[in-house]
Amino acid sequence: MNDKTIRYYDMHARDFIAGTENADMQHCRERFLHYLKPGMRILDAGCGSGRDVIAFKEAGYEVEAFDASAEICRLASEKTGIEVRQLRFEELEGEDAYYGIWACASLLHVKPEDLPDVLQRLHRLLKPEGVLYASFKYGTGEREKDGRFFFDLTEDTCRDLLRKAGFSIKELFITQDVRSVRSHEKWVNVIAGKD
């Protein structure tokens, strides 16, 4: 994630959280949790408002979270009651630590040249039969919007990237943005396993 994108989230943290904290991601969370059992440890990777951290905690999961923006981390920590670490995807270390990794609308800010390494880092962090959920804006190539970098994917590019990182695709599906003001936008969602 580049510095310019992080600065955007630091500067607009409250507005971003207000615009996303009530987005209804229950359908995607349920599909992800189908592969997990309560009590298992989940990493919310790029947690934003902390909306999904709270939902996972309420469903009985142990949750850790990080975000690249210091201001988002501060606000999400207050909201969720857990310490949200300030971290970039490119800095992730460790292995066999989580049964699930939830990367909702976060990996889309990683540069394409960095994404293969980041996906391998996520792969290593998963326990042997763990699962990753990730979502990307539907499209092709790199773009900048409002000072933020995006890397958009199609079904094929998403599938190829994950397979090359060692993942097996369990589900790949397209959704409309759940926010009414953005219902014309589409997302590529993937649930992938380490098994």
C-alpha atoms as an extended CHARMM CRD file, in Angstrom:
* protein
*
       195  EXT
         1         1  MET       CA              0.0000000000        0.0000000000        0.0000000000  PROA      1               0.0000000000
         2         2  ASN       CA              1.4720000000        3.3390000000       -0.9800000000  PROA      2               0.0000000000
         3         3  ASP       CA              1.9450000000        6.3320000000        1.3270000000  PROA      3               0.0000000000
         4         4  LYS       CA             -0.5180000000        8.4930000000       -0.6100000000  PROA      4               0.0000000000
         5         5  THR       CA             -3.3540000000        6.0010000000       -0.0700000000  PROA      5               0.0000000000
         6         6  ILE       CA             -2.5320000000        5.7330000000        3.6390000000  PROA      6               0.0000000000
         7         7  ARG       CA             -2.5360000000        9.5410000000        3.9640000000  PROA      7               0.0000000000
         8         8  TYR       CA             -5.9850000000        9.6140000000        2.3730000000  PROA      8               0.0000000000
         9         9  TYR       CA             -7.3450000000        7.2610000000        5.0650000000  PROA      9               0.0000000000
        10        10  ASP       CA             -5.5850000000        9.1710000000        7.8460000000  PROA      10              0.0000000000
        11        11  MET       CA             -7.1390000000       12.4350000000        6.6380000000  PROA      11              0.0000000000
        12        12  HSD       CA            -10.6230000000       11.0540000000        5.9140000000  PROA      12              0.0000000000
        13        13  ALA       CA            -10.8750000000        8.3420000000        8.5830000000  PROA      13              0.0000000000
        14        14  ARG       CA            -14.0850000000        9.5440000000       10.2250000000  PROA      14              0.0000000000
        15        15  ASP       CA            -15.9210000000       10.0410000000        6.9250000000  PROA      15              0.0000000000
        16        16  PHE       CA            -14.7180000000        6.6750000000        5.6270000000  PROA      16              0.0000000000
        17        17  ILE       CA            -15.8730000000        4.8840000000        8.7710000000  PROA      17              0.0000000000
        18        18  ALA       CA            -19.2450000000        6.6570000000        8.6880000000  PROA      18              0.0000000000
        19        19  GLY       CA            -19.7280000000        5.5270000000        5.0860000000  PROA      19              0.0000000000
        20        20  THR       CA            -18.8050000000        1.8830000000        5.6300000000  PROA      20              0.0000000000
        21        21  GLU       CA            -19.5850000000        0.8810000000        9.2240000000  PROA      21              0.0000000000
        22        22  ASN       CA            -23.2090000000        0.0240000000        8.4380000000  PROA      22              0.0000000000
        23        23  ALA       CA            -22.5850000000       -1.6980000000        5.0900000000  PROA      23              0.0000000000
        24        24  ASP       CA            -24.3350000000       -5.0610000000        5.3010000000  PROA      24              0.0000000000
        25        25  MET       CA            -21.6680000000       -7.7110000000        4.6600000000  PROA      25              0.0000000000
        26        26  GLN       CA            -23.5690000000      -10.4830000000        6.4460000000  PROA      26              0.0000000000
        27        27  HSD       CA            -24.0010000000      -12.5920000000        3.2970000000  PROA      27              0.0000000000
        28        28  CYS       CA            -20.2560000000      -12.6650000000        2.5930000000  PROA      28              0.0000000000
        29        29  ARG       CA            -19.3930000000      -13.2110000000        6.2660000000  PROA      29              0.0000000000
        30        30  GLU       CA            -21.7660000000      -16.1950000000        6.4360000000  PROA      30              0.0000000000
        31        31  ARG       CA            -20.1730000000      -17.7770000000        3.3640000000  PROA      31              0.0000000000
        32        32  PHE       CA            -16.7260000000      -17.3040000000        4.9240000000  PROA      32              0.0000000000
        33        33  LEU       CA            -17.7550000000      -18.5940000000        8.3670000000  PROA      33              0.0000000000
        34        34  HSD       CA            -19.2520000000      -21.7150000000        6.7770000000  PROA      34              0.0000000000
        35        35  TYR       CA            -15.6510000000      -23.0270000000        6.6960000000  PROA      35              0.0000000000
        36        36  LEU       CA            -14.8770000000      -22.1360000000       10.3350000000  PROA      36              0.0000000000
        37        37  LYS       CA            -16.0930000000      -22.9600000000       13.8320000000  PROA      37              0.0000000000
        38        38  PRO       CA            -16.7510000000      -20.5420000000       16.7080000000  PROA      38              0.0000000000
        39        39  GLY       CA            -13.7070000000      -20.0790000000       18.9140000000  PROA      39              0.0000000000
        40        40  MET       CA            -11.2940000000      -20.1710000000       15.9890000000  PROA      40              0.0000000000
        41        41  ARG       CA             -8.9270000000      -17.2350000000       15.4660000000  PROA      41              0.0000000000
        42        42  ILE       CA             -9.6190000000      -14.8450000000       12.5810000000  PROA      42              0.0000000000
        43        43  LEU       CA             -7.4100000000      -12.0320000000       11.2990000000  PROA      43              0.0000000000
        44        44  ASP       CA             -9.2830000000       -9.0190000000        9.9020000000  PROA      44              0.0000000000
        45        45  ALA       CA             -6.6660000000       -7.7970000000        7.4400000000  PROA      45              0.0000000000
        46        46  GLY       CA             -7.2860000000       -4.1290000000        6.6920000000  PROA      46              0.0000000000
        47        47  CYS       CA            -10.2020000000       -3.8510000000        9.0910000000  PROA      47              0.0000000000
        48        48  GLY       CA            -11.3320000000       -0.2870000000        8.3340000000  PROA      48              0.0000000000
        49        49  SER       CA            -14.1620000000        0.6940000000       10.6860000000  PROA      49              0.0000000000
        50        50  GLY       CA            -13.9960000000       -2.5740000000       12.6390000000  PROA      50              0.0000000000
        51        51  ARG       CA            -17.5150000000       -3.5070000000       11.5090000000  PROA      51              0.0000000000
        52        52  ASP       CA            -16.5800000000       -7.1230000000       10.7600000000  PROA      52              0.0000000000
        53        53  VAL       CA            -14.3800000000       -7.4750000000       13.8470000000  PROA      53              0.0000000000
        54        54  ILE       CA            -17.4640000000       -6.7730000000       15.9480000000  PROA      54              0.0000000000
        55        55  ALA       CA            -19.6130000000       -9.2230000000       13.9570000000  PROA      55              0.0000000000
        56        56  PHE       CA            -17.0130000000      -11.9990000000       14.2730000000  PROA      56              0.0000000000
        57        57  LYS       CA            -16.6110000000      -11.3890000000       18.0210000000  PROA      57              0.0000000000
        58        58  GLU       CA            -20.3860000000      -11.4960000000       18.5040000000  PROA      58              0.0000000000
        59        59  ALA       CA            -20.4730000000      -14.8080000000       16.6050000000  PROA      59              0.0000000000
        60        60  GLY       CA            -17.9740000000      -16.3040000000       19.0650000000  PROA      60              0.0000000000
        61        61  TYR       CA            -14.6660000000      -16.0160000000       17.2240000000  PROA      61              0.0000000000
        62        62  GLU       CA            -11.3110000000      -14.8190000000       18.5150000000  PROA      62              0.0000000000
        63        63  VAL       CA            -10.3550000000      -11.8260000000       16.3720000000  PROA      63              0.0000000000
        64        64  GLU       CA             -7.1740000000       -9.8850000000       15.6850000000  PROA      64              0.0000000000
        65        65  ALA       CA             -7.0290000000       -6.9320000000       13.3070000000  PROA      65              0.0000000000
        66        66  PHE       CA             -4.7260000000       -4.4940000000       11.5780000000  PROA      66              0.0000000000
        67        67  ASP       CA             -4.9220000000       -1.5570000000        9.2200000000  PROA      67              0.0000000000
        68        68  ALA       CA             -2.2980000000        0.5780000000        7.4920000000  PROA      68              0.0000000000
        69        69  SER       CA             -3.7930000000        3.9070000000        8.6260000000  PROA      69              0.0000000000
        70        70  ALA       CA             -2.8550000000        5.0820000000       12.1310000000  PROA      70              0.0000000000
        71        71  GLU       CA             -6.0690000000        7.0910000000       12.4650000000  PROA      71              0.0000000000
        72        72  ILE       CA             -8.2560000000        4.1860000000       11.3100000000  PROA      72              0.0000000000
        73        73  CYS       CA             -6.4540000000        1.9490000000       13.8330000000  PROA      73              0.0000000000
        74        74  ARG       CA             -7.1550000000        4.4160000000       16.6440000000  PROA      74              0.0000000000
        75        75  LEU       CA            -10.8470000000        4.7630000000       15.8100000000  PROA      75              0.0000000000
        76        76  ALA       CA            -11.3550000000        1.0450000000       15.1320000000  PROA      76              0.0000000000
        77        77  SER       CA             -9.6610000000        0.1570000000       18.4350000000  PROA      77              0.0000000000
        78        78  GLU       CA            -12.1010000000        2.4250000000       20.2830000000  PROA      78              0.0000000000
        79        79  LYS       CA            -15.0590000000        0.9520000000       18.4250000000  PROA      79              0.0000000000
        80        80  THR       CA            -14.1540000000       -2.7490000000       18.7030000000  PROA      80              0.0000000000
        81        81  GLY       CA            -12.5140000000       -2.8970000000       22.1200000000  PROA      81              0.0000000000
        82        82  ILE       CA             -9.4600000000       -4.7010000000       20.7410000000  PROA      82              0.0000000000
        83        83  GLU       CA             -6.0550000000       -3.2990000000       19.8680000000  PROA      83              0.0000000000
        84        84  VAL       CA             -5.9390000000       -2.7940000000       16.1100000000  PROA      84              0.0000000000
        85        85  ARG       CA             -2.3010000000       -2.9020000000       14.9830000000  PROA      85              0.0000000000
        86        86  GLN       CA             -0.9130000000       -0.4500000000       12.4510000000  PROA      86              0.0000000000
        87        87  LEU       CA              0.6050000000       -2.6140000000        9.7440000000  PROA      87              0.0000000000
        88        88  ARG       CA              0.8990000000       -2.8780000000        5.9700000000  PROA      88              0.0000000000
        89        89  PHE       CA              0.2560000000       -6.1310000000        4.1330000000  PROA      89              0.0000000000
        90        90  GLU       CA              3.8650000000       -6.0590000000        2.9370000000  PROA      90              0.0000000000
        91        91  GLU       CA              5.0400000000       -6.2240000000        6.5860000000  PROA      91              0.0000000000
        92        92  LEU       CA              3.1080000000       -9.3620000000        7.5750000000  PROA      92              0.0000000000
        93        93  GLU       CA              5.2300000000      -12.0850000000        9.1740000000  PROA      93              0.0000000000
        94        94  GLY       CA              4.5280000000      -15.4910000000       10.6970000000  PROA      94              0.0000000000
        95        95  GLU       CA              2.9470000000      -18.8010000000        9.8190000000  PROA      95              0.0000000000
        96        96  ASP       CA              0.1220000000      -21.1430000000       10.8470000000  PROA      96              0.0000000000
        97        97  ALA       CA             -1.4560000000      -18.4760000000       13.0560000000  PROA      97              0.0000000000
        98        98  TYR       CA             -5.0720000000      -18.1390000000       11.8650000000  PROA      98              0.0000000000
        99        99  TYR       CA             -7.9310000000      -20.3770000000       10.8140000000  PROA      99              0.0000000000
       100       100  GLY       CA             -9.4220000000      -17.5410000000        8.7840000000  PROA      100             0.0000000000
       101       101  ILE       CA             -8.1940000000      -14.3180000000        7.2030000000  PROA      101             0.0000000000
       102       102  TRP       CA            -10.7940000000      -11.7340000000        6.2000000000  PROA      102             0.0000000000
       103       103  ALA       CA             -9.5010000000       -9.1730000000        3.6750000000  PROA      103             0.0000000000
       104       104  CYS       CA            -12.6350000000       -7.2720000000        2.7380000000  PROA      104             0.0000000000
       105       105  ALA       CA            -11.9480000000       -4.4120000000        0.2960000000  PROA      105             0.0000000000
       106       106  SER       CA             -8.3540000000       -4.0840000000        1.4890000000  PROA      106             0.0000000000
       107       107  LEU       CA             -6.0480000000       -6.0300000000       -0.8210000000  PROA      107             0.0000000000
       108       108  LEU       CA             -7.3130000000       -3.8630000000       -3.6780000000  PROA      108             0.0000000000
       109       109  HSD       CA             -4.8960000000       -1.1510000000       -2.5080000000  PROA      109             0.0000000000
       110       110  VAL       CA             -1.8130000000       -3.3790000000       -2.9270000000  PROA      110             0.0000000000
       111       111  LYS       CA              0.2970000000       -2.6850000000       -6.0290000000  PROA      111             0.0000000000
       112       112  PRO       CA              0.1670000000       -5.5230000000       -8.5980000000  PROA      112             0.0000000000
       113       113  GLU       CA              3.9310000000       -6.0860000000       -8.3500000000  PROA      113             0.0000000000
       114       114  ASP       CA              3.5810000000       -6.5680000000       -4.5590000000  PROA      114             0.0000000000
       115       115  LEU       CA              0.4080000000       -8.6590000000       -4.5630000000  PROA      115             0.0000000000
       116       116  PRO       CA              2.0020000000      -12.0970000000       -5.2660000000  PROA      116             0.0000000000
       117       117  ASP       CA              4.3160000000      -11.7000000000       -2.2540000000  PROA      117             0.0000000000
       118       118  VAL       CA              1.4770000000      -10.4100000000       -0.0650000000  PROA      118             0.0000000000
       119       119  LEU       CA             -0.7300000000      -13.3670000000       -1.0000000000  PROA      119             0.0000000000
       120       120  GLN       CA              2.0860000000      -15.7650000000       -0.1410000000  PROA      120             0.0000000000
       121       121  ARG       CA              2.4550000000      -14.0390000000        3.2390000000  PROA      121             0.0000000000
       122       122  LEU       CA             -1.2730000000      -14.5450000000        3.8580000000  PROA      122             0.0000000000
       123       123  HSD       CA             -0.9870000000      -18.1630000000        2.7390000000  PROA      123             0.0000000000
       124       124  ARG       CA              1.7950000000      -18.7770000000        5.2830000000  PROA      124             0.0000000000
       125       125  LEU       CA             -0.2260000000      -17.1430000000        8.0580000000  PROA      125             0.0000000000
       126       126  LEU       CA             -3.1150000000      -19.5750000000        7.5910000000  PROA      126             0.0000000000
       127       127  LYS       CA             -3.2930000000      -22.8370000000        9.4730000000  PROA      127             0.0000000000
       128       128  PRO       CA             -3.2300000000      -25.9590000000        7.2580000000  PROA      128             0.0000000000
       129       129  GLU       CA             -6.9600000000      -26.0140000000        6.4980000000  PROA      129             0.0000000000
       130       130  GLY       CA             -7.5600000000      -22.2970000000        6.9040000000  PROA      130             0.0000000000
       131       131  VAL       CA             -9.4700000000      -20.0360000000        4.5200000000  PROA      131             0.0000000000
       132       132  LEU       CA             -8.9790000000      -16.5580000000        3.0910000000  PROA      132             0.0000000000
       133       133  TYR       CA            -11.7980000000      -14.2370000000        2.0360000000  PROA      133             0.0000000000
       134       134  ALA       CA            -10.8400000000      -11.3370000000       -0.2140000000  PROA      134             0.0000000000
       135       135  SER       CA            -12.7700000000       -8.8440000000       -2.3180000000  PROA      135             0.0000000000
       136       136  PHE       CA            -11.7100000000       -6.5710000000       -5.1490000000  PROA      136             0.0000000000
       137       137  LYS       CA            -13.5080000000       -4.0100000000       -7.2730000000  PROA      137             0.0000000000
       138       138  TYR       CA            -14.5370000000       -5.6140000000      -10.5510000000  PROA      138             0.0000000000
       139       139  GLY       CA            -12.4620000000       -4.3690000000      -13.4710000000  PROA      139             0.0000000000
       140       140  THR       CA             -9.0370000000       -4.4670000000      -15.0440000000  PROA      140             0.0000000000
       141       141  GLY       CA             -5.7820000000       -2.7900000000      -14.1600000000  PROA      141             0.0000000000
       142       142  GLU       CA             -4.5510000000       -0.0080000000      -11.9420000000  PROA      142             0.0000000000
       143       143  ARG       CA             -6.2770000000        3.2890000000      -11.2820000000  PROA      143             0.0000000000
       144       144  GLU       CA             -6.3480000000        6.1770000000       -8.8380000000  PROA      144             0.0000000000
       145       145  LYS       CA             -9.5200000000        7.6500000000       -7.3810000000  PROA      145             0.0000000000
       146       146  ASP       CA             -9.6910000000       10.5140000000       -4.8810000000  PROA      146             0.0000000000
       147       147  GLY       CA             -6.0010000000       10.0800000000       -4.1030000000  PROA      147             0.0000000000
       148       148  ARG       CA             -6.2510000000        6.3250000000       -3.4720000000  PROA      148             0.0000000000
       149       149  PHE       CA             -4.6020000000        3.5750000000       -5.5280000000  PROA      149             0.0000000000
       150       150  PHE       CA             -6.7480000000        0.6340000000       -6.6950000000  PROA      150             0.0000000000
       151       151  PHE       CA             -5.9340000000       -2.5940000000       -8.4820000000  PROA      151             0.0000000000
       152       152  ASP       CA             -9.1240000000       -4.0290000000       -9.9940000000  PROA      152             0.0000000000
       153       153  LEU       CA             -9.5970000000       -7.6960000000      -10.8890000000  PROA      153             0.0000000000
       154       154  THR       CA            -11.8900000000       -9.9270000000      -12.9140000000  PROA      154             0.0000000000
       155       155  GLU       CA            -12.8320000000      -13.4860000000      -12.0010000000  PROA      155             0.0000000000
       156       156  ASP       CA             -9.9750000000      -14.8500000000      -14.1250000000  PROA      156             0.0000000000
       157       157  THR       CA             -7.2450000000      -12.5380000000      -12.8210000000  PROA      157             0.0000000000
       158       158  CYS       CA             -8.3690000000      -13.1200000000       -9.2240000000  PROA      158             0.0000000000
       159       159  ARG       CA             -8.3800000000      -16.8930000000       -9.6820000000  PROA      159             0.0000000000
       160       160  ASP       CA             -4.9470000000      -16.8890000000      -11.3260000000  PROA      160             0.0000000000
       161       161  LEU       CA             -3.3100000000      -14.7260000000       -8.6470000000  PROA      161             0.0000000000
       162       162  LEU       CA             -4.5900000000      -16.8710000000       -5.8010000000  PROA      162             0.0000000000
       163       163  ARG       CA             -3.7070000000      -20.1680000000       -7.4390000000  PROA      163             0.0000000000
       164       164  LYS       CA             -0.1660000000      -18.9560000000       -8.1300000000  PROA      164             0.0000000000
       165       165  ALA       CA              0.1550000000      -18.1060000000       -4.4310000000  PROA      165             0.0000000000
       166       166  GLY       CA             -0.7570000000      -21.6850000000       -3.5090000000  PROA      166             0.0000000000
       167       167  PHE       CA             -4.4540000000      -21.2780000000       -2.7140000000  PROA      167             0.0000000000
       168       168  SER       CA             -7.2730000000      -23.5430000000       -3.8480000000  PROA      168             0.0000000000
       169       169  ILE       CA            -10.4320000000      -21.7060000000       -4.8950000000  PROA      169             0.0000000000
       170       170  LYS       CA            -13.4750000000      -22.7440000000       -2.8740000000  PROA      170             0.0000000000
       171       171  GLU       CA            -15.8890000000      -20.0440000000       -4.0250000000  PROA      171             0.0000000000
       172       172  LEU       CA            -15.6530000000      -17.1400000000       -6.4450000000  PROA      172             0.0000000000
       173       173  PHE       CA            -18.6730000000      -14.9030000000       -6.8620000000  PROA      173             0.0000000000
       174       174  ILE       CA            -19.7110000000      -11.4290000000       -8.0060000000  PROA      174             0.0000000000
       175       175  THR       CA            -21.7500000000       -9.0690000000       -5.8430000000  PROA      175             0.0000000000
       176       176  GLN       CA            -23.1530000000       -5.5770000000       -6.1700000000  PROA      176             0.0000000000
       177       177  ASP       CA            -21.9250000000       -2.9510000000       -3.7270000000  PROA      177             0.0000000000
       178       178  VAL       CA            -24.1990000000       -3.1380000000       -0.6730000000  PROA      178             0.0000000000
       179       179  ARG       CA            -24.1860000000        0.6480000000       -0.2590000000  PROA      179             0.0000000000
       180       180  SER       CA            -27.2040000000        2.0840000000       -2.0720000000  PROA      180             0.0000000000
       181       181  VAL       CA            -25.2460000000        5.0550000000       -3.4330000000  PROA      181             0.0000000000
       182       182  ARG       CA            -22.8170000000        2.6140000000       -5.0970000000  PROA      182             0.0000000000
       183       183  SER       CA            -25.1730000000       -0.1840000000       -6.1350000000  PROA      183             0.0000000000
       184       184  HSD       CA            -23.9370000000        0.1270000000       -9.7400000000  PROA      184             0.0000000000
       185       185  GLU       CA            -20.4360000000       -1.0150000000       -8.6800000000  PROA      185             0.0000000000
       186       186  LYS       CA            -19.5050000000       -4.7120000000       -8.7310000000  PROA      186             0.0000000000
       187       187  TRP       CA            -17.1180000000       -6.7250000000       -6.5750000000  PROA      187             0.0000000000
       188       188  VAL       CA            -15.1810000000       -9.9340000000       -7.1280000000  PROA      188             0.0000000000
       189       189  ASN       CA            -15.3250000000      -12.0520000000       -3.9620000000  PROA      189             0.0000000000
       190       190  VAL       CA            -13.1960000000      -15.1220000000       -3.3640000000  PROA      190             0.0000000000
       191       191  ILE       CA            -12.9370000000      -17.7030000000       -0.6300000000  PROA      191             0.0000000000
       192       192  ALA       CA             -9.7400000000      -19.7110000000       -0.9700000000  PROA      192             0.0000000000
       193       193  GLY       CA             -8.1960000000      -22.4880000000        1.0660000000  PROA      193             0.0000000000
       194       194  LYS       CA             -4.6890000000      -23.4580000000        2.0580000000  PROA      194             0.0000000000
       195       195  ASP       CA             -5.5790000000      -27.1580000000        1.8460000000  PROA      195             0.0000000000
